Amino acid sequence: MFFLPLVLAVDLHHTSKLYGNSDLGYYYVNIYVGTPPVKQSVIVDTGSGLTTFPCKNCQNCGDHEDDIFNQDNSISFNQFDCNQKVGNAKCQQCQNGQCKFGISYAEGSSLRGYFLKDKVLFGDHLYEQYLESDQEEQTKLLQQEQVDLLFGCTTEETNLFYTQLANGIFGLGVKTNSLNVFPNIVDQLKNQEPMFDFTFTLCIGRQNGYMTLGGYNFHRHIENAPYHQINYYLKQGFDQYSIEIKSVRLQGNEILSSNQLNVGKGSFIDSGSTLLNADTQIANKFLYNFKCTGDHCSKQEQIDALPCYKFDIKTQTFEEFSSQFPTYEFVLENNFTMQWTPQNYLTKALLQHDMYCLPVNRHDGGSAMILGQVWMSNWDIAFNKSQKTISFVQSNCSDVFDHFHDYEQLLQEGEEMEEQQSDKPIDSNIQNNQENNQSNVSEQHKIKLQEEDQQIQNKTSKRQNQTGQNILFIIIVLISLGILSRTIYVLIKRRNNKYINSQDPIHTVIIYGNSDLGVYAANLYVGTPPIKQSVIIDTGSSITAFPCNKCKNCGKHEDAPYNMSLSSTLDEVKCQTQYGNTKCPRCDGDKCLFSISYAEGSSISGQFLIDKVLFGDKFYEDYMQIFCLIRKQENVDFVIEQQIPSIFGCTLSETNQFYSQYPDGIMGLSPKTNTTFAFPNIIDDIYKQEASQDLQNVFTICIGRINGYMVVGGYDLSRHQPNSVYYKAPYDDSGDMYNVKINKIIFNGVYTILQGHEINFSNGVGIDSGSTLFYADYRIVNKFRQYFNMTNESKYLELNDMPCYYYNSSLYDFKRFASLLPEYYFEFDRFNYTWSPVDYLTKDLDQPDYYCLPILSYSGSLGNSIILGQAWMRNWDIAFNKSDQTVRFVKNICSDKKVHHDYTGEEIIKLEQGLNYTNKTRTSPKQQEQTFFEKYQLAIKIGGMLLIVLIVFIIYMIYRKRRMANMGKKQRLDVEDIEVVQANKV
């Protein structure tokens, strides 16, 4: 394989390598920030004007390629004065002396932070030269080549920005150094170097590429390749490099005209987009004309809404494969026709690497076409900001040339040669007796020798027996000590582990979570032997899924990915077999696949499997103790019998929140499970197996401020308060959630603020344990906010779009604070559901002394007028009965300490305010309030092991001392025996 160096010696000195490919979905470059310079990887984005990356004290930043930039370590770092003008721009959002920024992108990601000023170096060769120089030369180089840059110090990332490999973003937008956008590195180089060509170039390859500031690297271009130049246009209110496309042709025939291609916002080049995103009508022209016309064409398949064909590397080269597909011709200005060849545009499918697709995505966003990285591939494209032109020249952009050419030789099959071993004769007749040649030895002497031999054999046998007895004694002592230590361990653990009570139903689990974490998760125990997997409980989803060890794009979660090879009971879901009331919804051969997206933009995809699952924390605890020899075998058998075959998704790819969340996966509890729409879930499977044992088709969820519990089969009555009252309401299963009817909502039990017709439109009111807050139509939200007023002078703030009041714990306790705010009553047919401020007040993420009304209006169409999330369900034990289609409610304390009923409201508030989650070191709440055993269990285990070693050592020393004494005694006896023999001989 032929490699180009990172940066060639003949490159312009402001040249850097681009890293990326279509699997990663973006390309990034290294810049070197501060003094001494520190590497920061940033995505090249011609659609953005902001350069930013995480800095010290970031509160919500993911794990990226490089360490977070610590501005305190840079001697050239400066705070930025809000009133200072940089280039043509001034600060647009000044708060407390800091110039703030907050931006959101089309796919749902966002960044927040403030601006800093420091020196920046661009060019891999310059950085290598810096590292190889002495201190004097380093200082000189930095003085000549560094530029002052105002960049964003990111303090909060969401979605793709949180999960991406690169640290930040490098804004190369058309509007940099304008009234509202600060200069970028290219602008600053132009200001510092008058002779600098006000140009940057991007050369994107299948694998990596390169970027240059200040002009072309001509030596990298294909020999005799022509250069083409077109104009780009600035459209008012639109910060993109817009170009005019006169037509798109296929085999000389026009398939798209200028009128179709330049409507709305027109077409523009965007290095931050992976695919070619086009208006639906335009995209259809590309998709309908994408056909394989050769002799070795497979059947076209749809993968992620893209048409794809299989590339069989054993039967053809990539050049032969790609030659069977059409070339699209983009007719641009100045008689330039850009050839978009299949060698450049064919893009590997994410999960099926032998499938190659046309990367044209339907996108109704007001633009005709967004020309992303796949369109730019293997063209060195120069953006000249002085002349407002874009130039094109064909180039080998990949630093590793097209890897498909490495596989052009066919696979060779070899034959295994077997060698036969010749049989060798084995002599089994061995002479064991020797002839006695001493004929002059008397018969009496012979008898004496035989007696002496017999004495020696007897002594040897006796010693061997004593050694065996000693070894057996040591083994028995070790086993006894193991049983004793294990018993002590179990007793201590049981004494301290009060999560699960002996009165609990067998299918009871603790759910872990809080409003800071935003999710509540339970543990499933999957496979044989069972392996723990934490899953978010979600009554709005129909799928249970978590990452498997074959996942190519999964984040770091609480548990290791499920290792398929370790389970002896694992099987694949067959496409043609019916499970419950449905069959596989999507087949690929005999594999049953899934791919789903959720409202907030996250998605998962993978393959369905079936394996045995334990549901119940006590089951797993008992199973883990089966090696303790004092346990009864029938108890062990009972635990193993509780494993139930259940279908789940083996996640092979995650995005956004699924990638970054702490729990491993999701447990779908929707009413749609075990219908024609979805496979049965673990609840359905338990009911099917245990219906004969009077188990109900019910699951209950009790969500507290911190943690809670979940039961399958009925209520856990032992956890309810004395004299509890139970209520019931029917639900409608036509939607994906448990939709209930609310007659009215009443303020403080007196004034009706919302009537039934104002509440129950669309799909009505849905209960969704997978949503953190209360989400509703904006008109409903405004009614709640209108009456959310405190009766004293507490400070009021709008935080994260929610109304909040300051809680001063030094003035009054939380119960008194909550009593100053209103109660909301939800009137069902037969009872009123009380939503009290003690339950609904939710701590703000950034300012924990502020408590908010957790209601937000949602954007888009979710199908429900109201979505009742975790904040609404808090401290009610809610039972979902799928047999009679009812939801039952009982007021309860769900998050008491160790799930005991001795945890006061003030204690839980103090613990909640003490939560401090960071995305790099997230901890479960159960780990923050530890028992003595949990806190020191490692020390106890090590101490126990050392104690066992000490006891064994003492026993060995006693045994050794006794053995030495016996040996001394035997040696004396042997000496006496020898003396007697010698005397007899004499």
Secondary structure, DSSP 8 states (H G I E B T S, - for coil): --B--SS-TTS-SSEEEEEEETTTTEEEEEEEETTTTEEEEEEEETT----EEEBTT-SB----SS--B-GGG-TT-EE--TT--BTTB--S-EETTEEEEEEE-TTS-EEEEEEEEEEEE--HHHHHHHHHS-HHHHHHHHHHH-EEEEEEEEEEEEHHHHH-SSSEEEE--TTTTSSSS---HHHHHHHH-TT--SEEEEEE-SS-EEEEESS--GGGB-TT---EEEE-EEETTEEEEEE---EEEETTEEEEEHHHHSSBT-EEE-TT-SSEEE-HHHHHHHHHT----SSS----EEETTEEEEE--TTT--HHHHHTTS--EEEE-STT-EEEE-HHHH-EE-SS-TTEEE--EEE--SSBSEEE-HHHHTTEEEEEETTTTEEEEEEB---SB--GGGGG-S-----------------------------TTS-HHHHHHHHHHHHHHHHHHHHHHHHHHHHHHHHHHHHHHHHHHHHHHHHHHHHHH--SS-TTS-SSEEEEEEETTT--EEEEEEETTTTEEEEEEEETT----EEEBTT-SB----SS--B-GGG-SS-EE--TTS-BTTB--SSEETTEEEEEEE-TTS-EEEEEEEEEEEE--HHHHHHHHTTTSTTS-HHHHHHHHHT-EEEEEEEEEEEEHHHHH-SSSEEEE--TTTTBTTB---HHHHHHHHHGGGT--SEEEEEE-SEEEEEEESS--GGGS-TT---EEEE-B-SSSSEEE---EEEETTTEEEEEHHHHS-BT-EEE-TT-SSEEE-HHHHHHHHHT---SS---EEEETTEEEEE--TTTS-HHHHHHTS--EEEE-SS-EEEE-HHHH-EE-SS-TTEEE--EEE--S--SBSEEE-HHHHTTEEEEEETTTTEEEEEE---S-GGG-S---HHHHHHHHHT----SSS---GGGTS--HHHHSHHHHHHHHHHHHHHHHHHHHHHHHHHHHHHHHHHHHHHHHHHHHHHHHH-
